[in-house]
Amino acid sequence: MSELFDAVDALLASRAVLPPPEERKRLRQAHALTVDEVASALKVRRATVTSWESGRTEPRPPERDAYARLLDGLAQLYPAPVPGPDPGEVPTVETVPATAEASVPATFTAAPAPAEAQTLSTGQASEAAVMTATENTQTPAPAPVTAAPAAATRPARTTRPSSTSRRPGAKKAAPASTPAPGTEPRFENGPLAVVDVEDGKVLAYCTGGLVLDVPAKSIPALVEWTLKEAKLGAPKLSGPGRPADPLIVLTEAACERYGLPVALTAEEKDAGRIPEGHKVIKQLTRAEWKLTKRGFGPWARIYRPAKGSERQCVQLCIPSWNALDSRSWGGAAQLPPAELARVLGVYASRVMTPRGSTAVTGLELMTALHPPTHAVRDEETGVLRQSETKTPGSLGKDPVDCAPCEAPDGHPLLADLPRFHVRGPDQKLFEEAYEWARPMTDAECTLRYLVGLDVNMAFAAGANGLNVGLGEPTHVKNPVFDPKLPGSWLADLSHVDLSRVKVGKEWVELDGSLLPSPFTPKGDRPTGPAWYATPTVAYAAELGYDVAPTEAYVRYDNGRYLDGWYQRLRDAYLATMADLGVDADLSPEDFLAAMDGYKDRDPELAIVVSAIKATVKGGLGKLRERPRGEGWRPGERWRALERPTWRPDIRAAVISRTRINLHRKIVKHASFTGQYPIAILSDCVVYAANGPSPLDFLPYRDGKPLPGGFKLGINPGLVKHEGTQTVLWGEEVREKFNAPTLNLARSIKDGTVTDEDNGE
């Protein structure tokens, strides 16, 4: 029986309650303990203790139990001071139902600061200026968020006793790591709410575990309640910007209550909306509410024209209409209301309140951080009015035409071309991600494993510090190439020989036949002049070869437009991965161990990680959005062209930089180890090795990687283990499909190969 008691005691100890991070630091300092002393006693690294005290990570058993014991002993010696009332402050009293108060356990919780991106200070700007073009190898301070506590420390969900909440008591425990409501009074209930119906009552599940009663009987009334009583929304992300509109998510039960279909018909799915004659739209029209041109679809914006600086707008999200695409949001649409509020709330606090798909949100984040115009105060009346002047560093409010070489097929700039004309590389800029593979050599076939490496947030890292055009292009003949000037350049790079290149200041000899060309997505060596983005031409010069463009479209109005966007998404990604137990300061061995099964530790936060990644790729893809279902014909303008953020040149520059960053690492690795990749797909690269782990072939020395090569870690630009298969598997699938150059990077994760993977 004692063994059973010991087992139960062990289970209880594994869920040890810890104080919030700032209290952990206070207790250590109160006893005059150094970080090194605590780390030595617990047999962990100094950086690990620092991460625990900053809230970036949470300790796991068995260290968690010992750490809790230490903090408990210190808390008895040094109790937290009880703050007294401020003599100059009038105390306020909030009535809380006794049942709700009694149900809240005495646990340590920490409310995060508002998720608000600040303009760069002088020090931050200097730090960004010296950040390497390839990767950020420093550990940035994550956005202020709540770290994920153990399951037993989850606070109870409470209801707000006000005119908007009539529901007494508290329900089941709220999920961990839920952002607390914002500190601004007008947004005190957080950025969003998931509206559901339980036992005949309409409830709004907010972030932080708050549940509000919803008195609204119709969609127009729900919009009015959201704007006037719910206190939902989020602060603006930049000085000239505007606060985020509140987001209301409707469950299937809520759709039924408010007269909306639970699912769209096939015809409505094709149209992307319900019919204009639907009774709910008629209700909105009678109440003088308007819809955007996209109508009432999965993401509907309901508004009234702004009066002065006051904006009246509510965003609706309907998961059962496929608003939360499973490719980006996993199984979020099937989550219960409280859990869905948590997932969307974490994303909203760390990225921004969703404005549509992750692709739309990625694009909207760019604009939110660099609003096209800004408010100015009238000198005579003192009234703030929106200026027509472009905000410095933004893309402005008016769209600009791209250069002809940057235009996708069917663009109005190409209307004079013959109907079936196919543009070659000397007429069309074609900067895309890698899709390259080669047969294995005899030596590689003698090895046992194929190991895949995946670059973390590769396209985000490619955007970091990148100088891009902010205005229209200028056509130049026979230009002198300037690597700092963004644009598109017509140049012949066929003379670049990968068998002899410069790596740093040294010329090195390589087997060029085993390397992909850095100048084409398929890895083929160019055969003549072609259009390239600035990073591609600059890399040819870096490899030691002369470049002499004959023509260019350059942008003299330029800047690092994507820096703030990158930093916001980087911090969101690192903070969420830290909550999942993957810290930015881990050793290579600890990092690989932490990544093993990280999604299973908290599946809801794993959904947030997926959405953040999709925001990066989708946002960049939107910069060159093509016409979709608009009755469009080649040569006609389409809707996306009217956006100032329709910028295929910026997309091309980011993809070019990302591909070049990867090729630079591949060349560095080959020059040092003699190892060459056998397949590359976008941000995944596959090597043959004697062991199944990346550490079996990456050249680490005393825990330090090859400078400029592949480095294991969670920061954007660093790499993680994508998957391992055997060399025998690779040879068998290539033989099965009779494809010696089948791209094994596509299947390295789970080993599944289909006809589609083979291009059939």
N, C-alpha and C positions, 0 to 999 in steps of 0.2 A: 504493500500500500504506500510505503514511503516513496517508492520510485514514482508512483503516480502523482503524489503531491509535489515531488521535485519537478516533474514534467510540467505540471500546472503552473508552478512558480516560475519556471523558465518562460512559459508563454506570457505570463503577466509582465515579467521583466523585459521581454522583447518589445513591449509597447510602452516603455517608460515615458512618462510625460516630461517634456523639456520646457524650460522658460523660453520666451522669445529671444532672438539673437542679441539684442542690445542688453538684455538682462544677463545673458551668459558672460558677456564682456565685463559688465559692471562687477559681477561676483568674482571673476578672476582677478581683476584689478584691486578689488577691496581687500583681498588676501595677499596682495603684492606678488602674485604669481606671474611669471612670464609665459608667453605663448610656447616657448621652447620647453619649459618645465612641464606644462600640461601635455604637450605632444610626446615628450619622453615617457611620461607616466602611462599614457594610453597606448604607447607604441604605434603612433601614427606620425605622419609628416607635419612639419610646422604649417605648411600651406593648408593642410586639411583642417586644423583647428581654426585658422583664420577664416576659412570658408564657412565653418559652423557659426562663427561669431558675426559674420557679415550677412548670414542668411542665404548665401548662394547654394549651399548644400545642407543636408540633414544627415547626422550620423546614423549608421546602420549597425545592427547587432554584429559582433558582441561589444564593439566600442560604445554603442549607444547606451548600454546598460551601465557601463563603468562611468561614462560621462555624466549620466543622470545622477548616479550616486555621488559623484564629486560636487555637482551643482546643488544637490539637495543638502549636502553637508554645509556648503558655503552659505546657502540661503538661511540656514538656521543660525549661522554666526553673524550674518550681515543681512537682516531683513530689509526688504525694499522700503524706502521711506514712503509714508502716506502723504500725498500732497494735500495741503490745506487749501481752503478757499482763498481766492485772490481778493484782498481787501477792496480793490477798486472795481471788482466785477460783481454784477448783480446775478445771484444764482438763479438758474432755471431749473424747473422740475418737469420731467416727462413721466407721465403716468404709464406704467407697464402692467398689463394684466398679471395677476399673481401666478396663474397657471403657467404663463410663458416664462416669467422670471424664475420660477422654481425648476423649470425643466432645463435651464441652461447650466451645464456643468462648469465647475470652477477650473477652467483650463486657461492656458496661456495662448493668447491670440494677438496678432499684430496687424493693424490695418495699414495697407500700403498707401503711399502718397499718390496723388492723382497722376494718372498716366498722361503726362504732358511733355512733349518734346520741347526743349529749350533751344534758343538760338545759341550758336557756338560762342563760348567765351574766348578771350584771347589765348588762354592756355590750351583750350580744346582745339582751337583752330591750328595752333602750332603743332599739337600732337597729330592732328589729321594730316598736316602737311608733310610730316616725316614718315607717315605710314607707308610701308612698302607696297609696290604695285601688285605684288603677287598674293600676299596674304597678311593677315593681322595675327602675328604670333604673340602679341601681348594679350593678357587677360583683361578685357574691359570690365568696368563696373556695371553689372547688369542693372536694368531699370528697377526702381524700387518696387518689389513685389513680395508677397507672402510666400515663404518657403513651405513645402508640403510637409505637414506634421504627420505623425503616425495616426493610424485609423482611430485609435481610442481617444485622440485629442480633438476630434472634429466637433466644433461648436454646434449647438442646437439651432435649428432654423426658427426665427422669430417673426412675428407679425408686427407691423408698425401701427400703434394705436392712434389713428387719426380719422379724418373724415373719409379717407380712402381705404381704410382697413377696419373691417368690422369683425374679423375672424379671431376669436379668442384662442389663446394657447399656442403652443409650438408643435410642429410636426417632427418627423424623424431628423436625425442629424444632417447638417449641411455638408456637402463634400469639402474635402480639404483643398487648400490653395485657391479658394474662391476670393476674388478681389472684393474688398469691402467697398461700400458705397463711397462716392466721391465726397470731398470735403467742401466743395462749393455748395452753398445752401440750395441753389436752384437745381443741382445735380446730386443731391445727397443720397438718392436711392440708386445711383449707378447709371450706366449707359443704356441698359436694356432690360426688358422683362419678357418672360415666356408666359403667355396667357393660356390657361387651361381651365377645364370645367371639372370639378369634383363634387359629387353629391349635390348636384344642382347649383353649386356656387361657382362663380367665375373668379379665379385667382390669378394673380400676376406674380410669378417667381422671379425675383430680382437677384442681382449678385450679392454676395455676402450672406446668403441664406435668408434674406428678407422675403416675406410673402405679403402681398397687398390684396385686399378685397377690391374687386372691380365692379362698380355699380352700373357701368355702361350697358345698355340694352341693344345697341346697334353699332356698326362700324363708325359712322360719324360721331356718335357719342363717345366711342372708345378713343377716337382721335382727340376730341375735346378734353376728355379726362387725362389723356397722356400729357397734353400740353399744359393744362391748368392745375392739375392736382398731383400727378404721379411723381413729379420732380425727377424726371429721367433725362439723361443727356451726358455729354462729356465735354471737358474744357477743350479749347482750341489747341492745336499742336504747334502753332507758330504765332508770333506777334501780330502780323497782318491778317491772320486767318480768322476763321469763325468756329464757334463751338459745334460739336457733332450733334446732329439731330437724334432724338430718341428712337430706339429700335424696339418694335413690338413683334414678337414671334408668336404665331398662332398655331396651336396644336390642332389635330384633327377634330377633337371635341369642341375647341373654340370656333373652328370653321363652321361646324354644324350649328352652334349656338347663334352665330352672327349671319347665317344665311349664305355662306360660301360653300362651294363644292369641296368635298374632301380631297378629290383628285381631279385633274384636268382630263378632258376627253382628248382623243387623238388630234382632233381639229384644233382644239385650244392649245395643245402642246406645240403644234406647228406654228400657230400664231403667237405663242408666248404670252397669252393673256386670255381673260374671259371676255365674252362679247360686250360691246358698248351698251347693249340694251339690258344687261343684267340688273336685277333689282337693287343690288348693293351699290352699283355705280349710279343708279338713279337717286338713291338715298344721298349719296355724296354730293351729287349735283344740286339737289334741293337744298342741302345745307351749305351750299356755296363753297364746297371743297373742290379742288382740281387734282387731276392726275397728270403725270408727265406724258410725253409722246409715246412712251412704251406701254402705257395703259396699266390695267390692273393685272399684273402677272405675279410670278413667284417672289419678286422683289418690287413692291409697289411703293411709290413715293406720293404721299397725299399732302397737299399744301394749299395755302392761300397766299396771294402776292404779298411780299414783305412790305411792311410799313416802316419807313426809316430804317433803323438798324434792327428792328424786331423781325425775326424770321419765324414763321409758323409752318413747320414741316415735320411729318412723322414718316418713318420708314417701316413698312410691314414686310415680314419674312414668313413664308409659308413652306415649311419643310416638306409637307406631303405633296407639294407641287414641284418637288425637286429643286428647291431653292438651295439646299445644302448638298451639292454634288458629291457623291461618294468618292470620286477620284481625288477630291481635295479634303473632304470632311469625314471620310470613313463612314462609320455608323452613327454619326451624330444625330441624324434625323430620327433615329429609333430610340434615342435616349429619353428617359423620363424628364419632366419639365425642370426639376431642380438641377439635375445633372447637365441638361442642355444649357441652362442659364449659366452654369459654372464654366462650361467649355467656351461658350461665346463670350462670357464675361472676361475670362483670362485673355482671350484673343483681343478683345476690345481694349483692355487696359494696357496691353503690351504692344499691340500693333495700332489698331484704331477700330472704332465701331464699324462692323461690316456695312458696306454700301451696295452690296450685290455679291456676285461670285468673288472668289479670291482674286481672280484676274482684275475685275473691276476695282476691287478694294486696293490692290497693288498700285493701280494707276491713280486712284483717288488719293492715296497716301502721298504720292509725288506732289500732287497739287496742294494738298493740305499743308505740306511742309514748305512749299514755295507758291503761295497764292499769286495769281497773275496780276491782281491789282490790290490796292490797299486803301484804307479810309484816311481822308485828310480833313482837318477841321477848317471850316469856313471862317476866315479872319473877321468878317463882319458879324455873322450871326452866331458863331461858335458851334454850329451844328456839324456833326461828322457826316461826310458824304463820301461815297465810294469814288475814288479817283479813276480816271481813264488812263492814267500813266502806268506803264509797266513797272511792276515791282522788280528792283534789281535782283538778278540771280534766278528769275523765273522765266517761263516760256512765253509770258504775256497772255492776253486774252484772245488774240486773233490767230487763227491757223496760218501756217506758212507752207508754201509748196516745197516739196523735196526736189533734189536734183533729178534729172531724167534717168541717170544710171541707178539711182536709189529707188525709183518707182517700181512697185510690183506690176506684173503683167495685168493689163486691163485698166491701168491708171489713165486719167484724161491726158496727161502729158505725152502718152504714147499713142494717142488716137490716130495719128497720121501713119503709123506703121501698118504694113500689109496685115491682113486678118490672121493668117497662119504663120506669121513671121516668128521664128524662134531666136531670141537674143542670146548671143554668146557671152563669154566672160569679158570681152572688150566692150560690151554694151550694157552689161548688168552687174551691179554689185551683188555678190553672192557670198556673204559672210554667215556661215552656219556652223553649228556644233559638229564635232567629229563623228563620223561613222566609218570606221576603217578596220580592216583585219588583214592578216597575211598568213600563209602556211607556216607551220612550225618547222624549225630546222631539225636536223638529225640530232644535234646535241640537246635541244629542248625536248625532244621525244624521249630521251633517256631519263628525264626528270620525272617526278611522281605527281606533282600537283600543278594546278592552275589557280592562281590567287588573284582575286579582284580587289582593287582599291577604288574607293569612291571619294571624290572631292566634296567636302562639306560646303553647302551653300555656294557652289562654284560660280554661278552667275552673279550672286550678290558680291562675292569677292572680286569678280571682274569689274563690277561697277564702282568699287571702292577707289576713291581718288582719281577717277577717270575724268579727264577734261572733255566735255561734249559741247556741241553747238547749241546756242540758245536762240539764234535767229536764222534768217534765211541764208542760203548758200551763195557764194560768189564764184563765178566761173573764171578760171585762170589757165592760160596756155603756158606750157614749158615752165612750170613753177619749180622753185628750189624747195626740196622737201624739208618740212619743219615738223619734227616729231611731237611738238607741243601744240600744233595747230590741228584741231579736229576737222575732218572732212573725208572726202572720197577721192582717191588718187588712181589715175590710169598709169600703170607701170609694168615693165617686163621683169619678172623675178625668176625667169626660167634658168638664169645662170647661177643661182644659188645652189651650191653643191654640199649636201649634208654629210658627205664623206670627210670634209675638212671645214670645221667651223670654229669660231671663237667662243670660248666659254670663259666669261670674265675677260681677262686680258691675254689669255693663253689660247693659241691655236691647238686644236685636238683632232686626232684622226678617229673617225667612227665608221661603222659599217652602214653607209647610207641606204643600202637596199633593205635594211631591217627597220627603217624609220619612216613614219608618214611625213609627207610634206606639211609644213605648217601653214601653207598658203591656200590649201583647198580642203573642204570638209571631208572629201573621200580620201584624202592623203595622197592624191596623184600629183606628180610634179607638173607645174604649169608649163605650157608649150609656147606661150607668147604673152602679149600684153593683156592685162586684166585689171578690173577695178577692185581696189582694196580700201578698207578703212585704215585710218592712221596707225593703230597699233600693229597691224600686219606689216605695213611697209617699214615701220620703225624696227620691228624684229629682224627683218632682213638685214638692215644696217647693223643691228646689234650682233648678228652672226658673222659680221666682218665683210659684207659685200656692199658695193656701191649701188645706190638706187637713183634713178633719173626719170621721174614722172614726166610724161608729155602733156598731161592735162589734169586738172583737178577742180573739184567743187569744195571750197573751204568755207569755214564759218569763223569770221573774225570776232563776232560776238559769241563768247564761249565762257564756260565756267564748270565747276564741279557740282553740277545740278543734282546728282544722285548720292552725294555724300551723306546727307541727313537721312535719306531713304535707306541707304545701306546700314547706317548706324542704328536706326530704329529697329530694323528687322534683325540685325545681328544681335542686339541686346535682347530682343524678344526670344530669339532662338536659344541663346545661351542661358537665359534665365529659366526657360522651360526645361531645357535639358538638365540644368542643375537640379531642378525640382525632381527630375527622374533619376537622379543619382550620378549623372555624368558631368563632372566638374571640368573646368577649363585648365586646371593645374595638375591633372593626373599624370603619372608616369606612363610610358607606353604600355607596360604590362597592365597597370591598373585601368588604363583607358579601355583596352580591349576587353577586360573583365567587366567593366561597368557597362559597356555597350551591349554585352551579351544579355538579351532578354529585357532590355530597358523598357520596351513598350508594355510589357506585362506588369510592371510595377505600378503603373497608373494609366490604364487604357484611355481615360479621358484626356489627360495631358498629352498622351501620344497623338491624339487627334489634333490637338493644338499645334504640335510640331509639324504634322503633315500639312496643316492649313498655312502655317508660316512659310514652309517651303513652296507651296503652291502659289502663295502671294508673290514670291520673288519671280518665279518663272512666268506666271500668268500676267503679272504687271508688265514685264518686259515684252511679252508677246503682244499685248494690247497696243504697244507703240507702233505696230504695223498691222493693225486689225484689218482683215479683209471683209468684203461685203458678204452678208449672210441673209438669205431669205427675204430680200428686199425688192425682188423683181428687177434686179440690176442687170445691165448689159455692159460689156466691155466698152470703155471710153467714157462712161458716165461716172459722175461723182457718186460716192456713197456716204452714208451718214458719218462714219468715223473720220472722214477727211475734214469735217468741220470742227474738229477738236484741235486746240493748240498742242495737245499731247499725242497727236498722230505724228510720230517722228521716227520713221524707219532708219534714219541715220544714227540715232542714239541706240536703237536696238542693235544695229550692225556693229557699232563700236564696242558695245558690251560683249557681244558674242565673240568678236574678233579678239578682244582682250582675254576672255576666258579661255579660248582655244590656245592662244599664244602662251598664257600662263602654264597650261598643262604641258605644252610642247617643251617649254623651257625646263621644267622639272624632269621630263623624260630624257632630254639631252644631258642634263647634269648627272642623272642617275646612270646613263649609259657610259658617259665618259669616266665615271668613277668605278663602276662595277662590271662593265661589259655586258650588262643585261638589257634586253630590248623588249618592248611590249609586243604581244601577239594580236591584241584586239583593243580597240577604243570605241566606246559609245558615249557620246556627250561628255559626262564627267566621270565615267568609269573606265579604268584601264586595267588590263589583265596581263600578268607575268607568269611564266613557268618557273617553278621553284622546287627545291628538294623537300620543303616542309609545308604544312598547311596554313601556317600563320604568316602575316606580313612581316613579323620579326625574323622569319627564316630567310628573308632576302633583302630587307631594307638595311642599309649600312649604318646601323646605330653603333656608336662607340661610347661606352660609359653613360648610356642613357641619352646621348646627344645625337641628333640626326645629321646627315650630310647637309651642310649649308646650301640652301637653294634647291634641295631635292625634296623628296616626299617626307613629310613629318606626320606622325600619328597624333591626332588631337581633335577636339570638337570645334575649335575656332573655324570660321569660314576660310577656305583656302587650304586648310589642313585635310588629311585624309583619314578615312575609317575603313574597316574591313567590310567589303561588300559581300564576299562569299568565296568558297573554295570548292573546286571539283577536281577530279583526277585528270591527268593527261590522257589516260585511256578513254575516259568519257569524252573528252574533246575530239579525239581521233575518231571515235565511233560515231558521234553525231555528224561530223563532217563527212564521213564515209556514207552514212545512211542517206544524207541529202545530196550526196555527190557534189559537195561544195567545199573545196579546200580552204576557201576564205570566208566560211560562215562566221559571222560575228559572235564569238563566244561570250563577249561582254554582256550581251543581251540576256543570257541565261545563266550567268555565273552564280547568281544568288541562290537559286533553288534547283538548277540543273534541268528545268523543263524547257524543251525546244519544240516549237510547233511549225507547221507549214508557213504560217504568217511570219515567223521569225526568219524563215529562209526566203522571204520575199514572194511566196507563191499565193 
